[in-house]
């Protein structure tokens, strides 16, 4: 790409700018998956720049066309869209379904499957119809459209199998006591292979993922450093599901409405290459915190100051990025004691100073990794 990123790692780059302009810099058929959550068509304007319902379909169409061009023939677009009500009345907006029809009928996408993200932790809303008048149930489900460029995109549901239920485990242990292979009245032909252990159950297209990101390091550090945190973040489990199912390691993942860069962080942790586009520089600058596990507040402040440069192009040489926080400490220890083929005098001093780290498993006791920055 011609543009310089705000910051980058060995696997990905985060760009600040208009997504349509940045998309124009990408070659045709170059991206494996676009996983994104654009601003929703809400009745009230939000700080992250949502568009009103009546204008939404026309507003998002150019993004759809640009994404269609850059996707590989085996690529997919996963679009998370929240529900909304019409202004002033308790009737649902159909904007997310209009987007679905437009993407398929006018742009040429295939709807590979419709998913629904159920967030049981979501607060009751909208307030007028749910809390005050109590004439509607709370809105806890987002529509998630899985689009593809062709009818047969890359996909493997075996990568996202879910644990068997206790009853299914008993069936696998003793199938003869639970069922007999035969054709059911529904037309399903249940064979003897039904009791085979395949390592897990096929997931449903209803994804139950609570969004309880209230105590994360991202939120804590945003508050401590006085940064504006992005108000509409999805949990890492959501992009992780689609990244695992629709891509292989080292494939390219793109988020065109990056926000706090949850998609980029998740892709990094899953050993994929990634690109993130975000218009708001403050949101994107704060997103670097996701990759700074183990750094001190002072070091993070220094990095954020460097990101204020108009051409920061900041490189994170060593990061600790995992979707399982319990592994973060182990990763840091492994890096600290990774031997060098030709250790310098400074390396020997560093090793001597850190020789007792393994005796204390507290993440706070482990010094942050060294970083390399390049300011253009």
Secondary structure as the mmCIF struct_conf table of DSSP 4:
data_model
#
loop_
_struct_conf.conf_type_id
_struct_conf.id
_struct_conf.beg_label_comp_id
_struct_conf.beg_label_asym_id
_struct_conf.beg_label_seq_id
_struct_conf.end_label_comp_id
_struct_conf.end_label_asym_id
_struct_conf.end_label_seq_id
BEND BEND1 UNK A 3 UNK A 3
HELX_LH_PP_P HELX_LH_PP_P1 UNK A 4 UNK A 5
BEND BEND2 UNK A 6 UNK A 6
STRN STRN1 UNK A 7 UNK A 8
BEND BEND3 UNK A 10 UNK A 11
STRN STRN2 UNK A 12 UNK A 16
BEND BEND4 UNK A 17 UNK A 17
HELX_RH_AL_P HELX_RH_AL_P1 UNK A 19 UNK A 23
TURN_TY1_P TURN_TY1_P1 UNK A 24 UNK A 25
BEND BEND5 UNK A 26 UNK A 26
HELX_LH_PP_P HELX_LH_PP_P2 UNK A 27 UNK A 27
TURN_TY1_P TURN_TY1_P2 UNK A 28 UNK A 29
STRN STRN3 UNK A 31 UNK A 36
HELX_LH_PP_P HELX_LH_PP_P3 UNK A 38 UNK A 40
BEND BEND6 UNK A 43 UNK A 44
TURN_TY1_P TURN_TY1_P3 UNK A 47 UNK A 48
HELX_RH_AL_P HELX_RH_AL_P2 UNK A 53 UNK A 70
STRN STRN4 UNK A 71 UNK A 81
STRN STRN5 UNK A 85 UNK A 85
TURN_TY1_P TURN_TY1_P4 UNK A 87 UNK A 88
BEND BEND7 UNK A 89 UNK A 90
STRN STRN6 UNK A 92 UNK A 92
HELX_RH_AL_P HELX_RH_AL_P3 UNK A 95 UNK A 102
HELX_RH_PI_P HELX_RH_PI_P1 UNK A 103 UNK A 107
STRN STRN7 UNK A 110 UNK A 118
TURN_TY1_P TURN_TY1_P5 UNK A 120 UNK A 121
HELX_LH_PP_P HELX_LH_PP_P4 UNK A 122 UNK A 124
HELX_RH_PI_P HELX_RH_PI_P2 UNK A 127 UNK A 132
BEND BEND8 UNK A 133 UNK A 133
BEND BEND9 UNK A 136 UNK A 136
STRN STRN8 UNK A 141 UNK A 148
BEND BEND10 UNK A 149 UNK A 152
BEND BEND11 UNK A 154 UNK A 154
HELX_RH_3T_P HELX_RH_3T_P1 UNK A 157 UNK A 160
STRN STRN9 UNK A 162 UNK A 162
HELX_LH_PP_P HELX_LH_PP_P5 UNK A 163 UNK A 165
HELX_RH_AL_P HELX_RH_AL_P4 UNK A 166 UNK A 173
HELX_RH_3T_P HELX_RH_3T_P2 UNK A 175 UNK A 177
TURN_TY1_P TURN_TY1_P6 UNK A 178 UNK A 178
STRN STRN10 UNK A 182 UNK A 183
TURN_TY1_P TURN_TY1_P7 UNK A 185 UNK A 186
BEND BEND12 UNK A 187 UNK A 187
STRN STRN11 UNK A 189 UNK A 190
HELX_RH_3T_P HELX_RH_3T_P3 UNK A 192 UNK A 195
BEND BEND13 UNK A 199 UNK A 200
STRN STRN12 UNK A 201 UNK A 201
HELX_LH_PP_P HELX_LH_PP_P6 UNK A 202 UNK A 204
BEND BEND14 UNK A 205 UNK A 205
STRN STRN13 UNK A 206 UNK A 208
TURN_TY1_P TURN_TY1_P8 UNK A 213 UNK A 214
BEND BEND15 UNK A 215 UNK A 215
HELX_RH_AL_P HELX_RH_AL_P5 UNK A 217 UNK A 225
TURN_TY1_P TURN_TY1_P9 UNK A 226 UNK A 226
BEND BEND16 UNK A 231 UNK A 231
HELX_RH_AL_P HELX_RH_AL_P6 UNK A 236 UNK A 246
TURN_TY1_P TURN_TY1_P10 UNK A 249 UNK A 250
STRN STRN14 UNK A 252 UNK A 255
BEND BEND17 UNK A 256 UNK A 257
TURN_TY1_P TURN_TY1_P11 UNK A 259 UNK A 261
HELX_RH_AL_P HELX_RH_AL_P7 UNK A 262 UNK A 269
TURN_TY1_P TURN_TY1_P12 UNK A 270 UNK A 271
STRN STRN15 UNK A 273 UNK A 278
BEND BEND18 UNK A 279 UNK A 279
HELX_RH_AL_P HELX_RH_AL_P8 UNK A 281 UNK A 287
HELX_RH_3T_P HELX_RH_3T_P4 UNK A 288 UNK A 291
TURN_TY1_P TURN_TY1_P13 UNK A 293 UNK A 294
HELX_RH_AL_P HELX_RH_AL_P9 UNK A 297 UNK A 307
TURN_TY1_P TURN_TY1_P14 UNK A 308 UNK A 308
BEND BEND19 UNK A 309 UNK A 309
TURN_TY1_P TURN_TY1_P15 UNK A 310 UNK A 311
STRN STRN16 UNK A 314 UNK A 315
BEND BEND20 UNK A 318 UNK A 318
BEND BEND21 UNK A 323 UNK A 324
HELX_RH_3T_P HELX_RH_3T_P5 UNK A 325 UNK A 327
HELX_RH_AL_P HELX_RH_AL_P10 UNK A 328 UNK A 336
TURN_TY1_P TURN_TY1_P16 UNK A 337 UNK A 337
HELX_LH_PP_P HELX_LH_PP_P7 UNK A 338 UNK A 340
TURN_TY1_P TURN_TY1_P17 UNK A 341 UNK A 342
HELX_RH_AL_P HELX_RH_AL_P11 UNK A 345 UNK A 353
TURN_TY1_P TURN_TY1_P18 UNK A 354 UNK A 356
HELX_RH_3T_P HELX_RH_3T_P6 UNK A 357 UNK A 359
HELX_RH_3T_P HELX_RH_3T_P7 UNK A 363 UNK A 365
BEND BEND22 UNK A 366 UNK A 366
HELX_LH_PP_P HELX_LH_PP_P8 UNK A 367 UNK A 370
#
